[in-house]
Amino acid sequence: MATILIIDDEESVRALLRFALESAGYGVTEAANGHQGLELYRHRSTDLIITDIPCPS
């Protein structure tokens, strides 16, 4: 099973993505920020990382 790490500061976005991806059979890990995401990745590598990157205004 492929694993996906979702890094997003909005809990509702993470929940929506988790629901859709787990329903499709993927293993999902969540992080609320980049520091937490990096720490999770160091302990358990994943096949894909989904994150939001803010655009400068």
BATIZA-203915 format. One line per field, with one value per residue (C-alpha): residue number from 1; residue in three letters; x, z, y. Coordinates in nm, 2 decimals. Layout:
N
resi: (NUM/...)
resn: (ala/...)
east: (X/...)
up: (Z/...)
north: (Y/...)
end
This chain:
57
resi: (1/2/3/4/5/6/7/8/9/10/11/12/13/14/15/16/17/18/19/20/21/22/23/24/25/26/27/28/29/30/31/32/33/34/35/36/37/38/39/40/41/42/43/44/45/46/47/48/49/50/51/52/53/54/55/56/57)
resn: (met/ala/thr/ile/leu/ile/ile/asp/asp/glu/glu/ser/val/arg/ala/leu/leu/arg/phe/ala/leu/glu/ser/ala/gly/tyr/gly/val/thr/glu/ala/ala/asn/gly/his/gln/gly/leu/glu/leu/tyr/arg/his/arg/ser/thr/asp/leu/ile/ile/thr/asp/ile/pro/cys/pro/ser)
east: (0.00/0.13/0.16/0.09/0.20/-0.04/0.11/-0.14/-0.22/-0.59/-0.74/-1.05/-0.83/-0.63/-0.95/-1.10/-0.78/-0.75/-1.10/-1.07/-0.72/-0.81/-1.13/-0.91/-0.69/-0.39/-0.22/-0.22/-0.02/-0.10/0.11/-0.01/0.31/0.63/0.84/0.60/0.59/0.97/0.99/0.73/0.91/1.24/1.08/0.88/0.94/0.64/0.57/0.41/0.39/0.10/0.15/0.03/0.29/0.17/0.23/0.40/0.17)
up: (0.00/-0.09/0.19/0.16/0.39/0.39/0.52/0.56/0.83/0.77/0.96/0.73/0.42/0.58/0.69/0.34/0.17/0.43/0.38/0.00/0.00/0.26/0.08/-0.23/-0.02/0.06/0.40/0.52/0.77/0.85/0.97/1.06/0.96/0.78/1.09/1.20/0.85/0.82/1.16/1.05/0.72/0.90/1.10/0.82/0.46/0.24/-0.13/-0.19/0.00/-0.05/0.08/0.02/-0.05/-0.01/-0.31/-0.23/-0.27)
north: (0.00/0.34/0.60/0.97/1.25/1.55/1.88/2.16/2.40/2.38/2.08/2.07/2.03/1.75/1.58/1.60/1.47/1.19/1.07/1.07/0.90/0.64/0.56/0.49/0.25/0.47/0.50/0.86/1.05/1.42/1.71/2.06/2.24/2.19/2.12/1.84/1.71/1.69/1.51/1.26/1.20/1.14/0.86/0.71/0.79/0.81/0.76/1.10/1.43/1.67/2.02/2.37/2.63/2.99/3.22/3.55/3.85)
end
